[in-house]
Amino acid sequence: MARILRAPLARADLLAIWTYIANESSPAIADTFLARLHGALEVVASAPYSGRERSEFDGSPRSLVVRPYVIFYEPLVDGDGKAIWRVLHGARKMEDLLRNPGRFE
């Protein structure tokens, strides 16, 4: 099974997304959306070079859209999964927020 590692900021992003959706809609809807995000990660983790190349950012991450969010990641060096940098709303100014986190858990 392919691995999925998350930077601390990516973990915080996922918690913030869940909290926002739970407050605006319901915890059940937040759970459903996070399951959708995690499902998308698991499907593409086995194909680490899938997604869009994002050479405009340092470190050249790749991205995957799960509307309205964009998941930024890089393939693991051993090719056995992905390291998630951030999960950001597509309307945000990515240039100010996206940096190679350098550490994943």
C-alpha positions in Angstrom: 0.0 0.0 0.0 1.3 3.4 -0.9 2.2 5.8 1.9 0.8 9.2 2.4 2.8 11.6 4.7 1.5 15.0 5.7 3.4 18.1 6.7 2.3 19.7 9.9 0.7 22.6 7.9 -1.2 20.0 5.8 -2.6 18.4 9.0 -3.6 21.9 10.3 -5.3 22.6 6.9 -7.3 19.4 7.1 -8.5 20.2 10.6 -9.4 23.8 9.6 -11.4 22.5 6.6 -13.3 20.1 8.8 -14.0 22.7 11.4 -15.2 25.3 8.9 -17.5 22.8 7.1 -18.8 21.5 10.5 -19.6 25.0 11.7 -21.2 26.1 8.4 -23.1 22.9 7.7 -22.7 19.9 10.0 -20.1 17.5 11.4 -21.6 14.8 9.2 -21.1 16.9 6.0 -17.5 17.7 7.2 -16.8 14.0 7.8 -18.1 13.2 4.3 -16.0 15.9 2.6 -12.8 14.9 4.5 -13.4 11.3 3.5 -13.6 12.5 -0.1 -10.3 14.3 0.2 -8.6 11.2 1.8 -10.1 9.0 -0.8 -8.6 11.1 -3.6 -5.2 11.0 -1.9 -5.3 7.2 -1.6 -6.3 6.7 -5.2 -3.4 8.9 -6.5 -0.8 7.8 -3.9 -0.3 4.7 -5.9 0.5 6.9 -9.0 3.0 9.4 -7.5 3.5 11.4 -10.7 -0.1 11.9 -11.3 -1.6 15.4 -11.0 -0.5 18.7 -12.4 3.1 19.7 -12.3 3.5 23.1 -10.4 6.9 24.3 -11.5 5.9 27.9 -10.6 6.6 27.0 -6.9 10.0 26.2 -5.4 10.5 22.5 -5.1 8.1 21.9 -8.0 5.2 20.2 -6.2 2.3 18.7 -8.0 -1.4 19.4 -7.4 -4.7 17.7 -7.4 -8.0 19.5 -7.3 -10.9 18.3 -5.0 -13.2 21.2 -5.5 -13.0 23.8 -4.0 -9.6 22.7 -2.5 -6.2 22.1 -4.1 -3.9 19.5 -2.6 -0.2 20.2 -3.1 2.2 17.3 -2.8 5.4 15.7 -4.0 6.1 12.1 -4.8 8.2 10.3 -2.2 11.7 9.7 -3.2 11.3 5.9 -3.2 8.2 6.2 -5.4 6.0 4.6 -2.7 3.4 7.4 -2.2 3.1 11.1 -1.6 4.2 13.8 0.8 1.4 16.3 1.3 2.5 19.9 1.6 -0.8 21.8 2.0 -4.5 21.6 1.3 -5.7 25.1 0.3 -8.9 26.6 -0.9 -8.6 27.3 -4.6 -9.5 31.0 -4.1 -6.5 31.7 -1.9 -3.3 33.4 -3.1 -1.1 30.3 -3.3 2.1 32.2 -3.9 2.0 33.6 -0.4 1.2 30.2 1.3 3.1 27.5 -0.5 6.6 26.5 0.6 8.3 23.2 0.8 7.6 22.1 4.4 10.7 19.9 4.6 9.2 17.7 7.3 6.4 15.2 7.0 4.8 12.7 9.5 
